[in-house]
Amino acid sequence: MTHHADSPPADAPSPEHERGEPSPGAPGMGRLVGLDLARGLAVFGMYAVHVGPAPGQDGVIGFLMELAQGRSSALFAVLAGFAVALITGRRTPKTGRAGRQAVAKVVIRAVILLALGTALTMTGTPVVPILAFYGLFFLLVLPLYRLDAKPLALIAAAWALIGPQLLYGLRPVVGDRAFPTVGQADGIVSLLFTGGYPALTWVPFVLAGMAVARLDLAATAVRIRLALTGVTLAVTGYGGSWLALRLVPGAAAAVREAKGGSGMASMSSASPGGDGVFGDTPAGMLVASPHSEATLSIVGSTGVAILVITVCLAAMDAFPRLRRLAGPVIAVGSMSLTAYVYHIVAIWLLDTEEATVPPLYILLGFIASVTVLATVWSRFFQRGPLERLMGRATGIARRMQ
């Protein structure tokens, strides 16, 4: 069974009083619950990528497996931007002592994620853990935390336009876009350029999340605009790729050759750290397939992530009964860091790549087990086990003057 590495979870946000958000039961609480719902869905999508059936099969299962490819990791990266914004002051960035403490919290989280991600990478699982990359993303966007939504969105757009082209041009210098070997951490070069989630092309997702977090998400008009923006970006990314591959002379043939004749569908899957459709041809920059690191791929995946988040936020506020039904998924999302580490360790201990059990059953087992564990845990504790430890570690920042 082939495993693709996808994303890890966005670091779970701090408790409500640290977020500057309402306490449970207060108006607008659905905004926070909606984020946890989005994280929970992303966790399940990530599990599908790592242990589920191979994408591209016929039927609903094949479509869902295909849909999860790359877009789960993009959703988590966008939610990482939310985490940075929540810590540093969502609508109004913190300043003075509070600002210094918030910056310190982000730095501490980043260092922990770098260390934890490196440890998970060294287990040698067939998954390329994103946690170390996550830590670097936090550090790279931190200097921008005081910016408003518009400049953040503009920087994200410019980075998405320039980063992939720069990465393509730097390939001869930094080496092929492939993780050296499974279980080997490759330092800063991997995190920036050659790894499964190179910062040069993944930071736009985080910046987009920060920009969205700056908005008045309780306003219906804002949510409508966000949903339309998500749809527009998705259509531009995936539709633009579809058109470009058919209108640019020789592009489709070049991409097919680069992919070994496996086709040129813009929604086709590619694993992080692999050659993807980047290939050795500039035509690869026209492909929006997951992990192609092309501009159109970033645009399309960002659109999907924004749309999912907007729908989750609106649904949790509009349908109180749905909030109760979605409780188990929300519980998983509230401890997404724990859920991510849990599934990497489980893959390592169970050696799922050699399992004789059908992938669909393995996937259902992973989803069921993490859902039960998260639901039971959330009845006694507000945050997951690793989230609690992270909170204690970042508590050191409160000593700053």
C-alpha positions in Angstrom: 0.0 0.0 0.0 1.4 3.4 -1.0 1.4 6.1 1.6 1.6 9.8 0.9 2.7 12.2 3.5 0.3 15.0 4.1 -0.2 17.4 6.7 -0.1 17.6 10.4 -2.4 19.6 12.4 -2.3 23.1 13.2 -1.0 23.7 16.7 -4.1 23.8 18.9 -5.0 27.2 20.0 -4.7 28.4 23.6 -7.5 28.4 26.1 -10.2 31.0 25.6 -8.8 33.5 28.1 -5.5 33.4 26.3 -7.2 33.9 23.0 -9.1 36.9 24.1 -12.3 35.2 22.9 -15.6 34.7 24.7 -15.9 32.0 27.4 -18.0 28.9 26.6 -21.6 29.7 26.1 -21.0 33.3 25.2 -22.2 34.7 21.9 -19.9 33.9 19.0 -18.5 30.8 20.6 -19.3 29.0 17.3 -16.4 30.8 15.7 -14.0 28.8 17.9 -16.0 25.6 17.6 -16.1 26.0 13.8 -12.3 26.1 13.7 -12.1 22.9 15.7 -14.6 21.3 13.3 -12.4 22.3 10.4 -9.3 20.9 12.2 -11.2 17.6 12.9 -12.2 17.3 9.2 -8.6 17.9 8.2 -7.4 15.2 10.6 -9.7 12.7 9.0 -8.5 13.8 5.6 -4.9 13.5 6.7 -5.6 9.9 8.0 -7.1 9.1 4.6 -4.0 10.2 2.8 -1.6 8.3 5.1 -3.4 5.0 5.6 -6.5 5.0 3.4 -7.1 3.4 0.0 -5.1 4.7 -3.0 -6.7 7.7 -4.7 -8.1 7.5 -8.2 -10.4 4.6 -7.7 -14.0 4.6 -8.9 -16.8 5.6 -6.7 -17.3 7.8 -3.7 -14.4 6.4 -1.7 -12.0 7.0 -4.5 -13.2 10.6 -4.9 -12.9 11.3 -1.2 -9.3 9.9 -1.1 -8.5 12.0 -4.1 -10.0 15.1 -2.5 -7.9 14.6 0.7 -4.6 14.6 -1.2 -2.7 17.8 -0.5 -5.8 19.7 0.5 -5.8 18.4 4.1 -2.2 19.7 4.6 -3.1 23.0 3.0 -6.1 23.4 5.3 -3.9 22.7 8.3 -1.4 25.3 7.1 -4.1 27.9 6.7 -5.3 27.0 10.2 -1.7 27.5 11.4 -2.1 31.1 10.4 -5.2 31.2 12.6 -3.2 29.8 15.5 -0.6 32.6 15.2 -3.3 35.2 15.0 -5.1 33.8 18.0 -2.0 33.8 20.1 -0.8 37.3 19.1 -4.3 39.0 19.2 -6.8 38.0 16.5 -8.6 41.2 15.5 -6.2 43.6 17.2 -2.5 42.5 17.5 -1.1 42.7 21.0 1.5 45.3 21.8 3.8 46.2 24.7 4.4 43.5 27.3 1.4 41.4 26.0 2.9 41.6 22.5 6.3 40.4 23.7 4.8 37.6 25.6 2.7 36.5 22.6 5.8 36.5 20.4 7.6 34.4 22.9 4.8 31.9 23.0 4.9 31.5 19.2 8.7 31.1 19.3 8.5 28.4 22.1 5.8 26.6 20.1 7.9 26.7 17.0 11.0 25.3 18.7 8.9 22.5 20.2 7.4 21.7 16.8 10.8 21.7 15.2 12.1 19.2 17.8 9.0 17.0 17.8 8.8 17.0 14.0 12.5 15.9 13.8 11.8 13.1 16.2 8.8 11.9 14.3 10.8 12.0 11.0 13.5 9.8 12.5 11.0 7.0 13.3 11.3 6.1 9.6 7.5 5.9 8.8 6.4 6.2 5.2 4.9 9.6 6.2 6.8 12.9 5.8 5.9 14.7 9.1 5.1 18.3 8.7 5.6 19.4 12.3 9.2 20.6 11.8 8.1 22.5 8.7 5.3 23.9 10.8 7.7 25.3 13.4 9.7 27.1 10.7 6.4 28.5 9.2 5.6 30.0 12.6 9.0 31.7 12.8 8.9 33.1 9.3 5.5 34.7 9.6 5.9 36.0 13.1 7.5 39.4 12.0 4.3 40.1 10.1 1.8 39.5 13.0 0.9 43.2 13.4 -0.3 43.6 9.8 -3.9 43.9 8.9 -5.9 41.5 6.7 -5.2 43.4 3.4 -1.4 43.6 3.6 -1.3 40.0 4.8 -3.4 38.9 1.8 -1.3 40.9 -0.6 2.0 39.4 0.8 0.4 35.9 0.6 -0.5 36.5 -3.1 2.9 37.8 -4.0 4.6 35.0 -2.2 2.4 32.4 -4.0 3.3 34.0 -7.3 7.1 34.3 -6.7 7.9 31.4 -4.4 7.2 28.5 -6.8 9.1 30.2 -9.6 12.0 30.9 -7.3 12.0 27.3 -6.0 12.0 26.0 -9.6 15.0 28.2 -10.4 16.9 27.2 -7.3 16.5 23.4 -7.9 19.8 23.1 -9.6 21.5 24.8 -6.6 19.7 23.1 -3.7 19.0 19.7 -5.3 15.9 17.8 -6.4 12.7 18.4 -4.4 12.9 15.1 -2.6 13.3 14.2 1.0 16.7 12.5 1.3 15.6 9.2 2.8 12.7 8.1 5.0 13.6 8.7 8.6 16.4 11.2 7.9 16.0 14.9 8.9 17.7 17.2 6.5 18.0 20.5 8.4 17.3 24.0 7.2 17.8 23.2 3.5 15.0 20.6 3.6 12.7 22.9 5.6 13.2 25.8 3.2 13.6 24.1 -0.2 14.0 20.4 -0.6 11.6 18.8 1.9 8.0 17.7 1.6 6.6 21.0 2.6 9.2 23.6 1.5 8.6 27.0 3.3 9.3 28.8 0.0 5.9 27.6 -1.3 3.9 26.8 1.9 4.2 30.0 3.8 1.4 31.6 1.7 -1.1 29.2 3.3 -0.2 30.4 6.7 -0.3 34.1 5.7 -3.8 33.5 4.2 -4.9 32.1 7.5 -3.6 35.1 9.4 -5.4 37.4 6.9 -8.7 35.6 7.4 -8.3 35.6 11.1 -8.1 39.4 11.1 -11.6 39.7 9.7 -14.9 40.0 11.6 -15.9 36.4 11.2 -19.1 36.9 13.0 -20.5 39.2 10.3 -22.6 37.4 7.7 -21.4 39.7 4.9 -17.8 38.8 5.7 -18.6 35.1 5.6 -20.3 35.5 2.3 -17.3 37.3 0.8 -15.0 34.7 2.2 -17.0 31.9 0.7 -17.1 33.6 -2.7 -13.3 34.2 -2.4 -12.7 30.6 -1.6 -14.8 29.5 -4.6 -13.0 32.0 -6.9 -9.6 30.9 -5.8 -10.4 27.2 -6.2 -11.8 27.7 -9.7 -8.9 29.9 -10.7 -6.3 27.4 -9.4 -7.8 24.2 -10.7 -9.7 25.6 -13.7 -6.7 27.7 -14.7 -4.5 24.7 -14.6 -6.9 22.7 -16.7 -7.1 25.4 -19.3 -3.3 26.1 -19.3 -2.4 22.5 -19.9 -4.7 22.5 -23.0 -3.9 26.0 -24.4 -0.2 26.2 -23.9 1.5 24.4 -26.8 3.3 21.2 -25.8 2.5 21.7 -22.0 0.3 18.6 -21.7 2.8 16.4 -23.5 5.7 17.7 -21.4 3.8 17.1 -18.2 2.8 13.5 -19.3 6.4 12.8 -20.1 7.6 14.2 -16.8 5.0 12.0 -14.9 6.0 8.9 -16.8 2.9 8.9 -18.9 0.5 8.8 -15.9 -1.7 11.6 -17.2 -2.1 15.2 -16.6 -5.3 15.6 -14.6 -5.0 18.8 -12.5 -6.4 16.9 -9.5 -4.1 14.0 -9.7 -2.2 13.1 -6.5 1.5 13.6 -5.8 3.3 12.9 -2.5 5.3 15.5 -0.7 9.0 15.0 -1.1 8.5 13.2 -4.4 9.2 14.5 -7.9 5.5 15.2 -8.3 4.7 16.9 -11.6 7.4 19.6 -11.1 9.6 17.3 -13.1 12.3 18.8 -15.2 10.0 20.8 -17.4 8.7 24.4 -16.9 5.3 23.0 -17.9 5.1 21.5 -14.4 4.5 25.0 -13.2 1.1 25.0 -14.8 -0.2 21.9 -12.9 -2.4 22.3 -9.8 -2.0 18.8 -8.5 -1.3 18.4 -4.8 2.3 19.0 -3.7 3.3 20.2 -7.2 4.4 23.4 -5.4 3.1 25.4 -8.4 1.3 28.7 -8.0 -2.0 27.4 -9.4 -1.8 24.6 -6.8 -1.3 27.0 -4.0 -4.2 29.2 -5.2 -6.6 26.3 -5.6 -5.8 24.7 -2.3 -6.0 28.0 -0.5 -9.5 28.5 -2.0 -10.7 25.1 -0.8 -9.3 25.7 2.7 -11.0 29.1 3.0 -14.3 27.6 1.8 -14.1 24.7 4.3 -13.3 27.1 7.2 -16.1 29.5 6.3 -18.7 26.7 6.0 -17.6 25.3 9.4 -17.8 28.6 11.1 -21.2 29.4 9.6 -22.7 26.0 10.2 -21.7 25.9 13.9 -23.5 29.2 14.5 -26.5 28.6 12.4 -27.3 25.0 13.4 -26.9 24.4 17.2 -28.1 20.8 16.8 -25.4 20.2 14.2 -22.8 21.3 16.8 -23.9 18.5 19.1 -23.9 15.9 16.3 -20.5 17.1 15.2 -19.2 16.9 18.8 -16.9 13.9 18.3 -15.3 15.6 15.2 -14.9 18.8 17.1 -13.2 16.9 20.0 -10.7 15.5 17.6 -10.0 19.0 16.1 -9.6 20.5 19.6 -6.6 18.2 20.1 -5.3 18.1 16.5 -1.6 18.1 17.6 -2.2 15.0 19.8 -4.2 13.4 17.0 -1.4 13.9 14.5 1.3 12.5 16.7 -1.0 9.6 17.7 -1.4 8.5 14.1 2.3 8.8 13.2 3.2 6.7 16.2 0.5 4.2 15.4 1.7 3.9 11.8 5.3 3.3 13.2 4.2 0.7 15.8 1.7 -1.2 13.6 3.8 -1.0 10.5 0.7 -0.4 8.4 2.6 -0.4 5.2 3.0 -4.2 5.6 -0.5 -4.8 6.9 -2.7 -7.4 5.2 -5.9 -5.7 6.3 -7.6 -3.7 3.6 -6.6 0.0 3.7 -10.2 1.1 4.1 -10.5 -0.9 7.4 -7.3 0.5 8.7 -8.5 4.0 7.9 -11.8 3.4 9.7 -9.9 1.9 12.7 -7.7 5.0 12.9 -10.7 7.4 12.7 -12.8 5.4 15.2 -10.0 5.1 17.7 -8.9 8.7 17.7 -12.6 9.9 17.8 -13.3 7.7 20.9 -10.1 8.8 22.6 -10.7 12.5 21.9 -14.4 12.4 22.9 -13.6 10.7 26.2 -10.7 12.9 27.0 -12.6 16.1 26.2 -15.2 15.2 28.9 -12.6 15.6 31.6 -10.1 18.1 30.1 -10.4 21.2 28.0 -7.3 20.5 25.9 -5.6 17.4 24.6 -2.6 15.8 26.4 0.1 17.3 24.1 -1.8 20.6 23.9 -1.7 20.8 27.7 2.0 20.2 27.7 2.4 22.8 25.0 0.4 25.2 27.1 2.7 24.6 30.2 5.8 25.1 28.1 4.6 28.4 26.6 3.6 29.5 30.1 7.2 30.6 30.6 6.5 33.5 28.3 4.3 35.1 31.0 7.5 35.9 32.9 8.6 38.3 30.3 8.4 42.0 31.2 
